[in-house]
């Protein structure tokens, strides 16, 4: 069983703001849920008029950072790395919006 927790970047290092989000049977389910949470969080703060770097800085300040213990054989989910990649993907859409 994989338990997903969410921390708010605005309350960095404040364990009292950590909340349990849910439990998932498989590693893949937990990973997908963490990815979904990050992508939703990025969408809430993303602005196509900002650079990718500025959008990432906003995510670092105000986004949600989900995580779970992958166990001894799994790879840890990186909310920061996923947010950065997703922001780049959204930023690449800008030429199609102009």
C-alpha positions as CSV (number, residue, x, y, z in Angstrom):
1,X,0.0,0.0,0.0
2,X,1.3,3.4,-1.0
3,X,0.1,6.5,1.0
4,X,0.2,9.8,-0.8
5,X,0.8,12.9,1.2
6,X,0.6,16.6,0.1
7,X,2.6,19.5,1.3
8,X,2.1,23.1,0.3
9,X,5.2,24.8,-1.0
10,X,4.0,28.0,0.6
11,X,4.5,26.2,4.0
12,X,7.9,24.7,3.2
13,X,9.3,22.7,6.1
14,X,6.1,23.1,8.1
15,X,5.1,19.5,8.8
16,X,1.8,20.6,10.3
17,X,0.6,21.6,6.9
18,X,1.2,18.1,5.5
19,X,-2.0,16.1,4.8
20,X,-2.6,12.6,3.8
21,X,-4.3,12.5,0.4
22,X,-5.1,8.8,-0.1
23,X,-3.8,5.3,-0.3
24,X,-3.1,3.3,-3.5
25,X,-2.5,-0.4,-4.0
26,X,0.3,0.0,-6.6
27,X,3.3,2.2,-7.1
28,X,2.0,3.2,-10.5
29,X,-1.3,4.4,-9.1
30,X,0.4,6.5,-6.4
31,X,2.8,7.9,-9.0
32,X,0.0,8.8,-11.4
33,X,-2.0,10.5,-8.6
34,X,1.1,12.5,-7.6
35,X,1.6,13.6,-11.2
36,X,-2.1,14.6,-11.5
37,X,-1.9,16.7,-8.3
38,X,1.2,18.5,-9.6
39,X,-0.3,19.1,-13.0
40,X,-3.5,20.5,-11.5
41,X,-1.4,22.7,-9.2
42,X,0.7,24.0,-12.1
43,X,-2.4,24.8,-14.2
44,X,-3.8,26.9,-11.4
45,X,-0.8,29.2,-11.3
46,X,0.5,28.9,-14.9
47,X,0.4,32.1,-17.0
48,X,1.4,31.9,-20.7
49,X,2.7,35.5,-20.5
50,X,5.3,34.4,-18.0
51,X,8.5,32.5,-18.9
52,X,8.8,28.9,-18.0
53,X,11.3,29.9,-15.3
54,X,8.9,32.4,-13.8
55,X,6.1,29.9,-13.8
56,X,8.3,27.4,-12.1
57,X,9.3,30.0,-9.5
58,X,5.5,30.5,-8.9
59,X,5.1,26.8,-8.5
60,X,7.9,26.6,-6.0
61,X,6.2,29.4,-4.0
62,X,2.5,28.3,-4.2
63,X,2.2,24.9,-5.7
64,X,1.4,21.6,-4.1
65,X,4.1,19.0,-3.6
66,X,2.8,15.4,-3.3
67,X,5.0,12.5,-2.4
68,X,4.9,8.9,-1.2
69,X,7.3,6.4,0.1
70,X,8.2,4.2,-2.9
71,X,9.6,1.4,-0.7
72,X,13.1,0.0,-1.0
73,X,12.7,-1.0,-4.7
74,X,10.9,2.0,-6.1
75,X,12.1,5.4,-7.4
76,X,10.9,8.4,-5.4
77,X,8.4,10.7,-7.2
78,X,9.9,14.2,-7.6
79,X,7.1,16.8,-7.6
80,X,9.7,19.5,-8.5
81,X,11.0,17.6,-11.5
82,X,7.5,16.7,-12.7
83,X,6.4,20.4,-12.3
84,X,9.4,21.6,-14.3
85,X,8.8,19.2,-17.2
86,X,5.0,19.9,-17.2
87,X,5.7,23.7,-17.2
88,X,8.0,23.3,-20.2
89,X,5.3,21.3,-22.0
90,X,2.7,24.1,-21.3
91,X,5.2,26.8,-22.3
92,X,5.8,25.0,-25.6
93,X,2.2,25.5,-26.5
94,X,2.4,29.3,-26.4
95,X,3.2,29.7,-30.1
96,X,-0.1,28.0,-30.9
97,X,-2.0,30.4,-28.7
98,X,-0.8,33.6,-30.3
